[in-house]
Amino acid sequence: MTVGFWHAEAQRAVRAATAAMSGHRASTTAEINALVSARSDLYHQLARVTELLVGGRPAAEVPDRAAAALILGRHGQSLTRFYVGLRAAAMVAEQYPPAPLVTTGPARSLRRAVDAVGVMGDIIASHVPLGQRPGTPEGIAIRAGGGVQRALGDLAQLTVDAVRLDGRVPAWLDQGGPAAQTYRPVAETARWTTGSRLGAVARELVAAAKAQPGLDELDIARSPLHPAPAVATVDAAIAATRAGRSWLWQHPDQVTGAHLQVGTQLGLAVHVLMAHGNPEMIGGWRQAAIAAADLRATPPTGLARDAAAELGEALRWTRSLLNPDAHDRVRHIGDLARLGTELPLLAVTLHRGLRSAVQRHDLFVRGESALQRPAGSLVYRAAPRWRPATADDDLVRDLSRALSQRLKPSAASVAAQAFPRPARPGAPAADSSPSRAPRPSPGRAAGQSR
């Protein structure tokens, strides 16, 4: 499930909780405790995802809501104001008993929203863990700012919905008697959030994110599985390709000839299906596949073998659609464009792995043949000899050049194009740009709580 799926799930859940609170009052203390806990957790999770997107805390912790109100009242620096508002909204002056599991009412819906935003954060963290270098090409793209503005806009839309829910909290808590006094700090916090400028700042971010590319298709960066799951759909092929490619990106020193061969063949198969007879679309991948097929290397082992198997499953399924008798070929052809978007990053990964394999002398090319006469034979036969490949060998240069046709000169710049950022008139100043938010030192970021 992607970031976009869990964002939609969180939005539905928050709105369901708001609707469930309309015209009703809390019935039990357990239900109130559950909602109070879920409400604070929601704002904490929104702040956590914000940190992941921009690479650290956009602002220091705010000691109280009065200071937060002053910051929210400033002009500009939308990201800082947004983050400060989220942290302040999560503050409740009093600690309440642990919330029980509630299976009905607004507390249940709000807990679903918290879990959904938490999964969004886990997916993003698998690509850009706090205090560490990005572990995937998508992570490099996010750190370059790709998709961040739109993702912040999605978080801001959830915040607008959360503020709207806070507007109903005081009336929902109003039971009279001791309970009203006990939960007065919660009602005061909700009134502060509703009366603050957090909603207005969130709407500014929503407006700024319109027409920007997002991270809706971003999924978890999982490790290759053993055995590789069978691929029978486009989604499964995408998952297998991402798993193999992400692991190879993290371990370029494990790329072997098997990965180069299966990866280039996968790129060729997808483009043959998408080319509709246009040879220009498949030229680079065809040249890459031909060159890779003539290379030899030691077989991969362990997770490197599993990564090759994941790519191999995606290749097997894609090739099955090349069969003219394939019954579901037409149904999948339109979806193959989604698999095709994975190929530029695969080309970057293979290009990077090719350099590493050549440097460690783990690729071999055919050398000059030697004439040998088998025992008892009068005929000499040419026996092939293999030698370590070098960067000057024709096969290596052909493969490198062919993969380069699938990407731009800089691998980092290509990775950043995973989530491109088109120019937007009236872009915010540097101090309010999400991609230029101040980053904490690795030690401080690593010590931040989830």
C-alpha positions as CSV (number, residue, x, y, z in Angstrom):
1,M,0.0,0.0,0.0
2,T,1.4,3.4,-1.0
3,V,1.6,6.8,0.7
4,G,-1.4,7.9,-1.3
5,F,-3.5,5.0,-0.1
6,W,-2.8,5.7,3.5
7,H,-3.3,9.4,3.1
8,A,-6.8,8.8,1.7
9,E,-7.5,6.3,4.5
10,A,-6.4,8.9,7.2
11,Q,-8.6,11.6,5.6
12,R,-11.6,9.3,5.5
13,A,-11.0,8.3,9.2
14,V,-10.7,11.9,10.5
15,R,-13.8,13.0,8.7
16,A,-15.7,10.0,10.0
17,A,-14.6,10.9,13.5
18,T,-15.8,14.5,13.0
19,A,-19.2,13.3,11.7
20,A,-19.6,10.9,14.6
21,M,-19.1,13.7,17.1
22,S,-21.8,16.0,15.5
23,G,-24.8,16.3,17.8
24,H,-23.5,13.7,20.3
25,R,-21.7,13.8,23.6
26,A,-19.2,11.4,25.0
27,S,-20.8,8.5,26.8
28,T,-18.1,7.0,28.9
29,T,-14.8,8.0,30.4
30,A,-13.0,5.2,28.5
31,E,-14.3,6.7,25.2
32,I,-13.0,10.1,26.2
33,N,-9.6,8.9,27.2
34,A,-9.3,7.0,23.9
35,L,-10.2,10.1,21.9
36,V,-7.9,12.4,23.9
37,S,-5.0,10.0,23.3
38,A,-5.7,9.5,19.6
39,R,-6.1,13.3,19.1
40,S,-2.6,14.1,20.5
41,D,-1.1,11.1,18.7
42,L,-2.5,12.4,15.4
43,Y,-0.8,15.8,15.7
44,H,2.4,14.1,16.9
45,Q,2.4,11.8,13.8
46,L,1.8,14.7,11.5
47,A,4.8,16.5,13.0
48,R,6.9,13.3,12.7
49,V,6.1,13.0,8.9
50,T,6.9,16.6,8.4
51,E,10.4,16.0,10.0
52,L,11.0,13.1,7.7
53,L,10.1,15.0,4.6
54,V,12.4,18.0,5.3
55,G,15.2,16.1,7.0
56,G,14.8,17.3,10.5
57,R,12.9,19.6,12.8
58,P,12.0,22.9,11.0
59,A,12.0,24.6,14.4
60,A,13.0,24.0,18.0
61,E,10.4,22.7,20.4
62,V,8.0,25.3,21.6
63,P,7.7,25.4,25.4
64,D,4.0,26.6,25.5
65,R,1.0,27.5,23.4
66,A,1.5,31.3,24.1
67,A,4.9,31.2,22.3
68,A,3.4,29.0,19.6
69,A,0.7,31.6,19.0
70,L,3.3,34.3,18.5
71,I,5.1,32.3,15.9
72,L,1.8,31.4,14.1
73,G,1.0,35.1,13.9
74,R,4.1,35.9,11.9
75,H,4.2,36.4,8.2
76,G,6.1,34.0,5.9
77,Q,8.0,30.9,7.0
78,S,5.0,28.7,6.5
79,L,6.8,25.5,7.2
80,T,8.1,26.6,10.5
81,R,4.7,28.0,11.6
82,F,3.0,24.8,10.5
83,Y,5.4,22.6,12.5
84,V,5.2,24.7,15.6
85,G,1.4,24.7,15.4
86,L,1.3,20.9,15.1
87,R,3.5,20.5,18.2
88,A,1.5,23.0,20.2
89,A,-1.8,21.4,19.2
90,A,-0.6,18.0,20.6
91,M,0.1,19.5,24.0
92,V,-2.4,18.8,26.8
93,A,-1.7,20.3,30.2
94,E,-2.8,17.1,32.1
95,Q,-1.9,13.5,31.8
96,Y,-4.8,11.1,31.6
97,P,-5.0,7.3,32.2
98,P,-4.0,5.0,29.3
99,A,-6.7,4.8,26.7
100,P,-8.4,1.4,26.3
101,L,-9.3,-0.2,23.0
102,V,-12.5,1.4,21.8
103,T,-14.3,-0.3,19.0
104,T,-17.0,2.2,18.3
105,G,-17.6,6.0,18.0
106,P,-15.2,8.8,17.0
107,A,-12.3,7.5,19.1
108,R,-12.1,4.4,16.9
109,S,-12.1,6.4,13.7
110,L,-9.5,8.8,15.0
111,R,-7.3,5.9,16.0
112,R,-7.5,4.6,12.5
113,A,-6.4,8.0,11.2
114,V,-3.4,7.9,13.6
115,D,-2.4,4.5,12.4
116,A,-2.7,5.5,8.8
117,V,-0.5,8.6,9.2
118,G,2.0,6.4,11.1
119,V,2.2,4.0,8.2
120,M,2.8,7.0,5.9
121,G,5.7,8.0,8.1
122,D,7.1,4.4,8.1
123,I,7.0,4.3,4.3
124,I,8.9,7.6,4.0
125,A,11.3,6.6,6.7
126,S,12.3,3.5,4.8
127,H,13.6,5.8,2.1
128,V,14.9,8.8,4.2
129,P,15.6,7.7,7.8
130,L,16.2,10.6,10.1
131,G,19.9,11.2,10.8
132,Q,21.0,8.9,8.1
133,R,21.8,9.1,4.4
134,P,18.9,8.2,2.0
135,G,18.9,4.5,1.4
136,T,17.1,4.5,-2.0
137,P,17.0,6.6,-5.2
138,E,13.6,7.7,-4.1
139,G,15.1,8.9,-0.9
140,I,17.8,10.9,-2.8
141,A,14.9,12.4,-4.8
142,I,13.1,13.4,-1.6
143,R,16.2,14.9,-0.1
144,A,16.6,16.9,-3.3
145,G,13.1,18.3,-2.6
146,G,11.2,16.1,-5.2
147,G,7.6,15.6,-4.1
148,V,8.1,17.3,-0.8
149,Q,5.9,20.4,-1.4
150,R,2.9,18.3,-2.5
151,A,3.4,15.8,0.4
152,L,3.4,18.7,2.9
153,G,0.3,19.9,1.3
154,D,-1.3,16.5,1.9
155,L,-0.3,16.7,5.5
156,A,-1.7,20.2,5.7
157,Q,-5.0,19.0,4.4
158,L,-5.2,16.4,7.1
159,T,-4.4,19.2,9.6
160,V,-7.3,21.3,8.3
161,D,-9.6,18.3,8.9
162,A,-8.0,17.8,12.4
163,V,-8.7,21.5,13.3
164,R,-12.2,21.1,12.1
165,L,-12.6,18.1,14.4
166,D,-11.1,20.1,17.3
167,G,-14.0,22.6,16.8
168,R,-16.4,19.8,17.9
169,V,-14.4,18.5,20.8
170,P,-15.6,21.0,23.6
171,A,-19.3,20.3,22.9
172,W,-18.6,16.5,22.7
173,L,-16.9,16.7,26.1
174,D,-19.6,18.8,27.7
175,Q,-21.3,16.3,30.0
176,G,-21.6,18.6,33.0
177,G,-20.6,17.4,36.5
178,P,-17.1,16.2,37.4
179,A,-16.3,14.9,33.9
180,A,-16.5,18.4,32.4
181,Q,-14.0,19.7,35.0
182,T,-11.7,16.7,34.6
183,Y,-11.4,17.2,30.9
184,R,-11.3,21.0,30.8
185,P,-7.6,21.0,29.7
186,V,-8.5,19.0,26.6
187,A,-11.3,21.4,25.8
188,E,-9.0,24.3,26.2
189,T,-6.4,22.8,23.9
190,A,-9.0,22.1,21.3
191,R,-10.3,25.7,21.6
192,W,-6.8,27.0,21.3
193,T,-6.1,25.0,18.1
194,T,-9.4,26.1,16.5
195,G,-8.8,29.7,17.4
196,S,-5.1,29.8,16.3
197,R,-3.8,30.4,12.9
198,L,-2.8,26.7,12.4
199,G,-5.7,26.1,10.0
200,A,-4.9,29.2,8.0
201,V,-1.2,28.2,7.7
202,A,-2.2,24.7,6.7
203,R,-4.5,26.1,4.0
204,E,-1.5,28.2,2.7
205,L,0.5,25.0,2.3
206,V,-2.4,23.3,0.6
207,A,-2.7,26.1,-1.9
208,A,1.0,26.2,-2.6
209,A,1.1,22.4,-3.3
210,K,-1.5,22.5,-6.1
211,A,-0.3,21.1,-9.4
212,Q,2.9,19.9,-7.8
213,P,4.0,16.2,-8.1
214,G,3.6,14.2,-5.0
215,L,4.7,11.0,-3.3
216,D,1.3,9.2,-3.7
217,E,3.0,6.2,-5.4
218,L,5.8,5.9,-2.9
219,D,5.8,2.4,-1.3
220,I,7.9,0.7,1.4
221,A,11.5,-0.1,0.5
222,R,11.3,-3.8,1.4
223,S,14.2,-6.2,1.1
224,P,14.2,-9.0,-1.5
225,L,12.3,-12.1,-0.3
226,H,13.3,-15.7,-0.5
227,P,11.8,-17.3,-2.4
228,A,10.8,-14.4,-4.6
229,P,7.0,-14.0,-4.6
230,A,5.3,-15.0,-7.9
231,V,4.3,-12.1,-10.1
232,A,0.9,-12.1,-11.7
233,T,0.0,-8.4,-11.9
234,V,1.5,-5.1,-12.7
235,D,1.5,-4.1,-9.0
236,A,3.4,-7.2,-8.1
237,A,5.9,-6.6,-10.9
238,I,6.4,-3.1,-9.7
239,A,6.9,-4.3,-6.1
240,A,9.4,-6.9,-7.3
241,T,11.3,-4.4,-9.4
242,R,11.5,-1.9,-6.5
243,A,12.6,-4.6,-4.0
244,G,15.5,-5.8,-6.3
245,R,16.5,-2.3,-7.4
246,S,16.4,-0.8,-4.0
247,W,18.6,-3.5,-2.5
248,L,21.1,-3.2,-5.4
249,W,21.2,0.6,-4.9
250,Q,22.1,0.1,-1.3
251,H,24.7,-2.6,-2.1
252,P,26.4,-1.6,-5.4
253,D,29.3,-3.8,-4.4
254,Q,27.0,-6.9,-4.8
255,V,25.9,-6.2,-8.4
256,T,27.0,-9.1,-10.6
257,G,26.6,-10.0,-14.3
258,A,23.3,-11.8,-13.4
259,H,21.8,-8.5,-12.2
260,L,23.0,-6.7,-15.3
261,Q,21.5,-9.3,-17.6
262,V,18.1,-9.7,-16.0
263,G,17.8,-6.0,-15.4
264,T,18.5,-5.0,-19.0
265,Q,16.3,-7.8,-20.3
266,L,13.5,-6.5,-18.1
267,G,13.9,-3.0,-19.5
268,L,13.9,-4.3,-23.0
269,A,10.8,-6.5,-22.5
270,V,8.8,-3.6,-21.0
271,H,9.8,-1.2,-23.8
272,V,9.0,-3.7,-26.5
273,L,5.4,-3.9,-25.1
274,M,5.2,-0.2,-24.8
275,A,6.9,0.7,-28.1
276,H,4.1,-0.2,-30.5
277,G,6.6,-0.8,-33.3
278,N,8.7,2.3,-32.6
279,P,12.4,1.1,-32.6
280,E,13.7,4.3,-31.1
281,M,12.0,3.5,-27.8
282,I,13.8,0.2,-27.4
283,G,17.2,0.9,-28.9
284,G,19.1,1.7,-25.7
285,W,17.7,-1.2,-23.8
286,R,18.3,-3.6,-26.7
287,Q,22.0,-2.5,-26.9
288,A,22.3,-2.9,-23.1
289,A,20.8,-6.4,-23.1
290,I,23.1,-7.5,-25.9
291,A,26.2,-6.2,-24.2
292,A,25.2,-7.6,-20.8
293,A,24.5,-11.1,-22.3
294,D,28.2,-11.4,-23.3
295,L,29.6,-10.7,-19.8
296,R,30.3,-13.3,-17.3
297,A,30.6,-13.1,-13.5
298,T,30.5,-15.2,-10.3
299,P,26.9,-16.1,-9.4
300,P,25.2,-14.0,-6.8
301,T,24.6,-15.4,-3.3
302,G,22.4,-14.5,-0.3
303,L,20.3,-11.4,-0.7
304,A,22.1,-10.6,-4.0
305,R,20.7,-13.8,-5.4
306,D,17.2,-12.9,-4.0
307,A,17.4,-9.5,-5.6
308,A,18.2,-11.2,-9.0
309,A,15.2,-13.5,-8.4
310,E,12.8,-10.6,-7.7
311,L,13.9,-8.9,-11.0
312,G,13.7,-12.3,-12.7
313,E,10.0,-12.8,-11.6
314,A,9.1,-9.4,-13.0
315,L,10.9,-10.3,-16.2
316,R,9.1,-13.7,-16.4
317,W,5.7,-12.0,-16.1
318,T,6.5,-9.2,-18.5
319,R,7.7,-11.7,-21.1
320,S,4.5,-13.7,-20.7
321,L,2.7,-10.7,-22.2
322,L,4.8,-10.8,-25.3
323,N,3.1,-14.1,-26.2
324,P,0.6,-13.3,-28.9
325,D,-1.8,-15.8,-27.3
326,A,-1.7,-14.1,-23.8
327,H,-5.3,-13.6,-22.9
328,D,-4.7,-10.7,-20.5
329,R,-2.2,-8.9,-22.6
330,V,-4.5,-6.1,-23.7
331,R,-5.7,-5.6,-20.1
332,H,-2.2,-5.0,-18.8
333,I,-0.7,-3.0,-21.7
334,G,-2.1,0.2,-20.4
335,D,-0.8,-0.4,-16.9
336,L,2.7,-1.1,-18.1
337,A,3.4,2.6,-18.2
338,R,3.5,2.5,-14.4
339,L,6.1,-0.3,-14.6
340,G,8.0,1.8,-17.2
341,T,8.4,4.6,-14.7
342,E,10.6,2.3,-12.6
343,L,13.1,1.7,-15.4
344,P,15.0,5.0,-15.3
345,L,15.9,4.4,-11.6
346,L,16.8,0.8,-12.5
347,A,19.1,2.1,-15.2
348,V,20.8,4.4,-12.7
349,T,21.2,1.4,-10.3
350,L,22.7,-0.9,-13.0
351,H,25.0,1.8,-14.3
352,R,26.3,2.4,-10.7
353,G,26.7,-1.3,-10.1
354,L,28.5,-1.8,-13.4
355,R,31.2,0.6,-12.4
356,S,31.6,-1.1,-9.0
357,A,31.8,-4.6,-10.6
358,V,34.5,-3.5,-13.0
359,Q,36.5,-1.9,-10.3
360,R,36.5,-5.1,-8.2
361,H,37.3,-7.2,-11.2
362,D,34.1,-9.3,-10.9
363,L,33.1,-9.1,-14.6
364,F,34.8,-11.1,-17.3
365,V,35.0,-10.7,-21.0
366,R,36.1,-13.2,-23.7
367,G,39.8,-12.9,-24.5
368,E,41.8,-14.4,-27.3
369,S,41.0,-18.0,-28.0
370,A,43.7,-20.6,-27.7
371,L,43.9,-23.7,-30.0
372,Q,43.8,-26.9,-28.1
373,R,43.8,-30.5,-29.4
374,P,41.8,-32.9,-27.3
375,A,43.5,-36.2,-26.4
376,G,43.2,-38.7,-29.2
377,S,42.0,-36.1,-31.7
378,L,43.7,-34.8,-34.8
379,V,41.5,-31.7,-34.9
380,Y,42.5,-28.5,-33.0
381,R,39.6,-26.6,-31.4
382,A,39.5,-22.9,-30.3
383,A,39.0,-22.8,-26.5
384,P,37.6,-19.5,-25.2
385,R,39.6,-17.7,-22.5
386,W,38.1,-15.2,-20.1
387,R,39.8,-12.3,-18.5
388,P,38.7,-9.6,-16.0
389,A,36.8,-6.8,-17.8
390,T,38.2,-3.2,-17.7
391,A,36.5,0.1,-18.3
392,D,38.1,0.3,-21.7
393,D,36.6,-3.0,-23.0
394,D,34.1,-2.5,-25.8
395,L,31.4,-4.6,-24.0
396,V,31.7,-2.5,-20.9
397,R,31.6,0.8,-22.8
398,D,28.7,-0.4,-24.9
399,L,26.7,-1.4,-21.8
400,S,27.6,1.8,-20.0
401,R,26.7,3.9,-23.0
402,A,23.4,2.1,-23.5
403,L,22.4,2.5,-19.9
404,S,23.3,6.1,-20.0
405,Q,20.8,6.6,-22.8
406,R,18.1,5.7,-20.3
407,L,19.3,8.4,-17.9
408,K,20.9,11.8,-17.6
409,P,24.7,12.3,-17.1
410,S,24.4,12.6,-13.3
411,A,23.0,9.6,-11.4
412,A,22.0,11.9,-8.5
413,S,20.1,14.3,-10.8
414,V,18.3,11.4,-12.4
415,A,17.3,10.1,-9.0
416,A,15.9,13.5,-8.2
417,Q,13.7,13.3,-11.2
418,A,11.7,10.5,-9.6
419,F,9.5,13.3,-8.2
420,P,10.3,16.3,-10.4
421,R,9.4,19.8,-9.2
422,P,8.2,22.0,-12.1
423,A,8.8,25.7,-11.8
424,R,5.9,27.5,-10.0
425,P,5.3,31.2,-10.4
426,G,5.6,33.1,-7.1
427,A,7.6,30.4,-5.4
428,P,8.1,31.0,-1.6
429,A,11.3,32.6,-0.3
430,A,14.2,30.4,0.8
431,D,13.3,30.5,4.5
432,S,9.8,29.0,3.8
433,S,10.9,26.5,1.1
434,P,10.4,22.9,2.3
435,S,13.4,21.6,0.4
436,R,15.7,24.2,2.1
437,A,14.6,23.7,5.7
438,P,17.4,23.6,8.2
439,R,18.7,20.1,8.9
440,P,19.7,19.0,12.3
441,S,23.0,17.3,13.0
442,P,22.9,13.5,12.7
443,G,23.3,13.2,16.5
444,R,20.3,15.3,17.3
445,A,18.1,13.9,14.5
446,A,18.9,10.3,15.6
447,G,17.8,11.2,19.1
448,Q,14.4,12.4,18.1
449,S,11.4,10.4,19.2
450,R,9.0,8.9,16.9
